[in-house]
Amino acid sequence: MVTLAVAMGLGRFAFTPMLPVMLHEGKLQLQGGGLLASLNYLGYFVGAVSCAAIRVKPATMVRGGLVATAALLLGMGLLQGFTAWGVLRTAAGVMSAWVFVFASGWGLRRLAETQSPALGGVIYTGPGIGIAMTGLLGGAMGRWGSEVGWIGLGLVALVLIAVIWRVFDDGAAPSSNAAATAAPTQSAAESASARRDALWMVGLYGLAGFGYIITATFLPVIARQALPDSPWPDFFWPLFGLAIIPGALIGARAPGHWDNRLLLAVAYALQAIGVVLSVAWPTIAGFALGSLLLGMPFTAITLFAVREARRLRGNAAAGLIGYATASYGVGQILGPLFAAPLAQRTGSFAIPLLVAAGVLALGSVLFGLVWWRSRRIRRA
């Protein structure tokens, strides 16, 4: 949990609360901020795809990725210039993907060894805890400048890494979760229906990446535009993070017989409502409710997608999960590239947010239709 808080909450999403500080200082324009965000998501995409080829012990990958994450956070405060920041944010995306994949596998294996698989949901509260930390600490430290904010978050990461460092000294086997499952050893014959469902899942999972990422990247900026004299904009991002925690716990306990496509349709719909609230109801209450609705399904969507991949492919699901992750990553990369130039040109995020909400709503409807069609086929 702490590992994912550092890798995802700090390493990947610290840029969200720091972006308005850097914009205010004149170090970035909004379009440049969107490009830096997309570079980070590009790094995450590359890191996730490369995991299958890595043959290093999970504990070693996690430790190395955590140290690199802290160093990259410090580098954002110590180095200046868009090029340097672009390299650092891209590398941070790679590290967050590596740590997420290898720490997830390591943690789930340890829970299985200790007969505590029900605690798997606790691991995935980590990103929410980290996001809440970045929102509260980054905004507070950023009052002394973005350099102080970045360096402060890097030091916080180092402290957390020191606390959990010895936990990973367990002599784990060299085969990583990603490498061990990358090449399935069994080849079950797929029905045409299963192949079709797999294609739908990969395509629709990418819509989730695009739909949430605009708000997740620019939420403090959007809130400050709508509430210029309010102290509340800095608290909506931590609220988003806190909402992830119950969502992860609830999602992990969803009964296995519930249809994952219907669960994904509901989760997409909740996120669509959360996104549109920031446009339709740009008040403190609207942003607060929108942050909750966007955050709660955030990790649950990933859990349901993984469950669906396992339903379709069983123990040979790694390839399908990889394709879905790549689709999600493409959506994340495209979101800021689409939103930032348009918002800078129009002076508002209204159009990008409405498009994002529409994409999520479309994904919800399509998942619902796929689920409904499968019910009709079963009944026939």
C-alpha positions in Angstrom: 0.0 0.0 0.0 2.8 2.4 0.9 4.8 1.4 -2.1 1.9 2.3 -4.4 1.3 5.5 -2.5 4.8 6.6 -3.4 5.0 5.3 -7.0 1.5 6.3 -8.1 0.4 9.1 -5.7 3.7 10.9 -5.5 5.7 9.7 -8.5 2.9 9.8 -11.1 0.2 12.3 -9.8 2.3 14.9 -7.9 2.2 17.0 -11.0 -1.6 17.7 -10.6 -1.3 19.8 -7.5 2.0 21.3 -8.6 0.8 22.4 -12.0 -1.3 25.5 -10.8 1.8 26.6 -8.8 4.0 26.4 -11.8 1.4 28.1 -14.0 1.2 30.9 -11.4 4.9 31.3 -11.3 5.0 31.6 -15.1 7.3 28.6 -15.5 4.7 26.8 -17.7 1.9 27.6 -20.0 -1.2 25.5 -19.9 -0.4 23.8 -23.2 3.1 23.0 -21.9 1.6 21.5 -18.7 -0.6 19.3 -20.8 2.4 18.1 -22.8 4.3 17.3 -19.6 1.3 15.3 -18.3 1.1 13.4 -21.5 4.8 12.6 -21.4 4.3 11.1 -18.0 1.5 9.0 -19.2 3.6 8.0 -22.3 6.2 6.8 -19.8 3.7 4.8 -17.9 2.5 3.2 -21.2 6.1 2.3 -22.1 6.8 1.0 -18.6 3.7 -1.2 -18.5 4.4 -2.7 -21.9 8.1 -3.4 -21.1 7.3 -5.3 -17.9 6.8 -8.6 -19.8 10.4 -8.5 -21.0 12.0 -7.8 -17.6 13.6 -10.8 -15.8 14.5 -9.2 -12.5 13.4 -10.1 -9.0 10.2 -8.2 -8.0 11.8 -6.9 -4.8 14.7 -5.5 -6.7 12.5 -3.8 -9.3 10.4 -2.3 -6.5 13.3 -1.0 -4.5 15.0 0.4 -7.6 11.8 2.0 -8.9 11.1 3.6 -5.5 14.5 5.2 -5.2 14.3 6.4 -8.8 10.9 7.9 -8.1 12.2 9.9 -5.1 15.2 11.1 -7.2 12.9 12.2 -10.1 10.7 14.2 -7.7 13.8 15.9 -6.3 15.0 16.6 -9.8 11.8 18.5 -10.7 12.8 21.0 -8.0 16.5 21.1 -8.6 16.5 21.3 -12.4 14.9 24.0 -14.5 13.7 24.0 -18.1 11.0 22.3 -20.1 13.3 19.8 -21.7 14.6 18.6 -18.3 11.1 18.4 -16.9 9.9 16.4 -19.9 12.7 13.8 -19.4 12.0 13.6 -15.7 8.2 13.2 -16.0 8.6 10.6 -18.7 11.0 8.6 -16.6 8.7 9.0 -13.6 5.9 7.4 -15.7 8.1 4.4 -16.5 9.1 4.0 -12.8 5.5 4.2 -11.6 4.4 1.5 -14.1 7.3 -0.8 -13.1 6.6 -0.4 -9.4 2.9 -0.8 -9.8 3.2 -4.0 -11.7 6.0 -5.7 -9.7 4.7 -4.5 -6.3 1.2 -5.7 -7.1 2.5 -9.2 -8.0 4.8 -9.3 -5.0 2.1 -8.2 -2.6 -0.6 -10.5 -3.9 1.9 -13.4 -3.7 2.7 -12.6 -0.1 -1.0 -12.4 0.8 -1.6 -15.8 -0.8 1.4 -17.2 1.2 -0.1 -15.9 4.4 -3.6 -17.0 3.6 -4.9 -13.4 3.5 -6.1 -12.9 -0.1 -9.1 -10.8 1.1 -6.6 -8.0 1.9 -5.8 -7.5 -1.7 -8.1 -4.5 -1.9 -6.0 -2.8 0.8 -3.0 -2.8 -1.5 -4.9 -0.8 -4.1 -5.9 1.9 -1.6 -2.3 3.0 -1.9 -2.7 5.3 -5.0 -5.6 7.0 -3.3 -3.6 7.6 -0.1 -0.7 8.9 -2.2 -2.9 11.3 -4.2 -4.4 12.7 -1.0 -0.9 13.2 0.4 0.2 15.0 -2.8 -2.8 17.3 -2.7 -2.4 18.3 0.9 1.4 18.5 1.1 2.1 19.7 -2.4 -0.4 22.5 -2.2 0.9 23.6 1.3 4.6 23.4 0.4 3.9 25.0 -3.0 3.1 28.2 -1.2 6.9 28.7 -0.9 7.4 28.0 -4.6 7.3 25.0 -6.9 10.9 24.1 -6.2 10.1 23.7 -2.5 7.0 21.7 -3.3 8.8 19.2 -5.5 11.8 18.8 -3.2 9.4 18.5 -0.2 7.5 15.7 -1.9 10.8 14.0 -2.8 11.9 14.0 0.8 8.5 12.6 1.9 9.0 9.8 -0.6 12.4 9.1 0.8 11.1 8.9 4.4 8.3 6.4 3.3 10.8 4.4 1.3 13.1 4.1 4.3 10.1 2.9 6.5 9.3 0.0 4.1 12.7 -0.8 2.6 13.3 -4.0 4.7 9.9 -5.4 3.9 11.1 -6.3 0.4 14.1 -8.3 1.7 12.3 -11.6 1.3 14.5 -13.5 -1.2 11.7 -13.5 -3.8 12.2 -15.8 -6.8 13.7 -14.2 -9.9 10.6 -14.6 -12.0 8.5 -11.5 -11.9 4.8 -11.6 -11.9 4.8 -9.9 -15.3 7.5 -12.1 -16.8 6.1 -15.3 -15.4 2.6 -14.6 -16.8 3.6 -12.8 -20.0 3.8 -16.0 -22.2 0.8 -18.2 -21.3 1.7 -21.9 -21.2 -1.8 -23.1 -22.0 -3.7 -22.4 -25.2 -7.4 -22.8 -24.8 -9.6 -22.6 -27.8 -11.5 -19.4 -27.8 -15.1 -19.1 -29.0 -16.0 -16.3 -31.4 -18.1 -14.8 -28.6 -15.1 -14.7 -26.2 -12.9 -13.1 -28.9 -15.5 -10.5 -29.6 -15.9 -9.7 -25.8 -12.1 -9.4 -25.5 -12.0 -6.9 -28.4 -14.9 -4.9 -26.8 -13.1 -4.8 -23.4 -9.8 -3.6 -24.9 -11.5 -0.8 -26.9 -13.8 0.3 -24.2 -11.1 0.3 -21.5 -9.3 2.9 -23.5 -12.3 5.2 -23.2 -11.9 5.1 -19.4 -8.3 6.3 -19.7 -9.3 9.3 -21.8 -12.5 10.1 -19.8 -11.0 10.5 -16.3 -7.5 11.8 -17.1 -8.5 15.4 -18.1 -10.0 16.0 -14.7 -7.3 14.0 -12.9 -4.6 16.2 -14.6 -6.2 19.6 -14.4 -8.6 19.5 -11.4 -7.0 22.2 -9.3 -6.6 24.4 -12.3 -10.3 23.9 -13.3 -11.5 24.5 -9.7 -9.4 27.7 -9.4 -10.9 29.1 -12.6 -14.4 28.4 -11.3 -13.8 29.5 -7.7 -11.0 32.2 -8.0 -11.3 33.6 -4.5 -12.1 30.4 -2.6 -9.6 28.4 -0.5 -11.4 25.1 -1.5 -9.8 24.3 -4.9 -6.7 22.8 -3.3 -8.8 20.3 -1.4 -10.7 18.7 -4.3 -7.7 16.7 -5.5 -7.1 15.2 -2.0 -10.8 14.4 -1.9 -10.5 12.5 -5.2 -7.7 10.5 -3.6 -9.6 9.7 -0.4 -12.6 8.6 -2.5 -10.3 5.9 -4.2 -9.8 4.2 -0.8 -13.4 3.0 -0.2 -13.9 2.4 -3.9 -10.9 0.0 -3.9 -12.1 -1.9 -0.8 -15.7 -2.2 -2.1 -14.6 -3.2 -5.6 -12.3 -5.9 -4.3 -15.2 -7.5 -2.4 -17.7 -7.4 -5.3 -19.0 -11.0 -5.6 -17.4 -13.0 -8.4 -20.8 -14.0 -9.9 -21.6 -10.3 -10.7 -21.1 -9.6 -14.3 -17.9 -7.4 -14.8 -19.3 -5.7 -17.8 -22.3 -4.4 -15.9 -20.1 -3.3 -13.0 -17.9 -1.5 -15.5 -21.0 0.2 -17.1 -22.0 1.5 -13.6 -18.5 2.6 -12.8 -18.2 4.5 -16.1 -21.5 6.2 -15.5 -20.5 7.3 -12.1 -17.3 8.9 -13.5 -19.2 10.5 -16.3 -21.5 12.2 -13.8 -18.5 13.2 -11.7 -16.8 14.9 -14.7 -19.9 16.7 -15.9 -20.7 18.1 -12.4 -17.6 20.4 -12.7 -19.2 22.0 -15.7 -22.9 21.9 -14.8 -22.5 22.7 -11.1 -19.2 24.7 -10.7 -19.6 25.3 -6.9 -17.9 23.9 -3.9 -20.6 21.3 -3.5 -20.5 20.4 -7.2 -16.7 20.0 -7.3 -16.7 18.0 -4.0 -19.4 15.6 -5.2 -17.7 15.3 -8.6 -14.4 14.4 -7.0 -16.0 11.7 -5.0 -17.9 10.2 -8.0 -14.7 10.3 -10.1 -12.5 8.8 -7.4 -14.5 6.0 -6.0 -14.6 3.9 -9.3 -11.0 4.7 -10.2 -9.3 1.6 -8.9 -12.5 -0.5 -9.1 -12.5 -0.1 -12.9 -9.1 -1.7 -13.1 -10.1 -4.5 -10.8 -13.2 -5.3 -12.8 -11.3 -5.2 -16.1 -8.7 -7.7 -14.7 -11.5 -9.9 -13.5 -13.2 -9.8 -16.9 -9.8 -10.7 -18.6 -9.5 -13.7 -16.3 -13.1 -14.7 -17.1 -12.3 -14.7 -20.8 -8.8 -16.2 -20.8 -8.4 -17.8 -17.4 -4.7 -18.3 -16.4 -3.7 -17.1 -19.8 -5.1 -13.6 -19.2 -1.8 -11.7 -19.1 -1.8 -10.9 -22.8 -5.3 -9.5 -22.7 -4.6 -7.5 -19.6 -1.5 -6.1 -21.4 -3.6 -5.0 -24.4 -6.2 -3.4 -22.2 -3.5 -1.6 -20.2 -2.0 -0.3 -23.5 -5.5 0.9 -24.6 -6.0 2.7 -21.3 -2.5 4.2 -21.6 -3.3 5.6 -25.1 -6.4 7.2 -23.7 -4.4 8.9 -20.9 -1.9 10.2 -23.4 -4.5 11.7 -25.7 -6.5 13.4 -22.9 -4.2 16.2 -21.9 -3.0 16.7 -25.5 -6.6 17.3 -26.5 -7.7 19.3 -23.5 -4.8 21.7 -22.8 -4.6 23.5 -26.2 -8.4 23.8 -26.4 -8.7 25.2 -22.9 -5.9 27.6 -23.5 -7.5 28.8 -26.7 -11.0 29.2 -25.3 -10.1 30.1 -21.7 -12.2 27.3 -20.3 -12.2 23.5 -19.7 -15.9 23.2 -20.4 -15.7 21.7 -23.8 -12.9 19.2 -23.0 -14.8 18.1 -19.9 -18.0 17.6 -21.7 -16.2 15.6 -24.3 -14.6 13.4 -21.6 -18.0 12.9 -19.9 -19.5 12.0 -23.2 -16.7 9.4 -23.8 -17.3 7.8 -20.4 -21.1 7.8 -21.0 -20.5 6.1 -24.4 -18.4 3.5 -22.7 -21.1 2.9 -20.1 -23.8 2.5 -22.7 -21.6 0.1 -24.8 -20.6 -2.0 -21.9 -24.3 -2.2 -20.9 -25.2 -3.3 -24.4 -22.5 -6.0 -24.5 -23.7 -7.3 -21.2 -27.4 -7.3 -22.4 -26.5 -9.1 -25.6 -24.6 -11.8 -23.7 -27.7 -12.3 -21.4 -29.9 -12.8 -24.5 -27.4 -15.2 -26.0 -27.3 -17.3 -22.8 -31.1 -17.3 -22.5 -31.4 -18.5 -26.1 
